[in-house]
Amino acid sequence: MTTSRQAYRVDRDNPGSDLAGETAAALAAASIVFRRSDPHYSHLLLHHAQQLFEFGDTYRGSYDSSIEEVRSYYASVSGYHDELLWAALWLHRATGKEEYLRYAVDNADSFGGVGWAITEFSWDVKYAGLQVLAAKVNLLNSSLTLRHA
């Protein structure tokens, strides 16, 4: 391979909410997978997912605005809001904490997470995945309500 594989970082001064959110979502999902077989590892994954989500939400910005070298080939078309919503819903699923669901609900409209009739799910665009996860939450809540009625 002749392509440079230089590592870059995001930080407070050079934010990357999309990278932090996407990684937080992946770690939260992985924590669910390992919950029974390796509870310690699952807890560690979830802890770091929560840290990354907090970081990405606190220091908002797209990674391609912070890392000039990636703009020409990994430009984020959708921005970072979809990844923050994606992370919040995966964290809700992994923790059951209402604060993550509330974050997604409270920010869905202003972050562009509603009203999109989108058929694409990709490394950049998470809105279709958000709709699936939100539907699962809604179905679960409806099922619980019906059982307790």
RAHU-V824245 format. One record per helix or strand of 3 or more residues. SS is the DSSP state (2 for helix, 1 for strand). FROM is the first residue (numbers start at 1). LEN is the number of residues. If there is no record, write none. Layout:
[[SS FROM LEN] [SS FROM LEN]]
This chain:
[[2 17 17] [2 39 20] [2 63 4] [2 68 3] [2 81 15] [2 98 10] [2 127 22]]
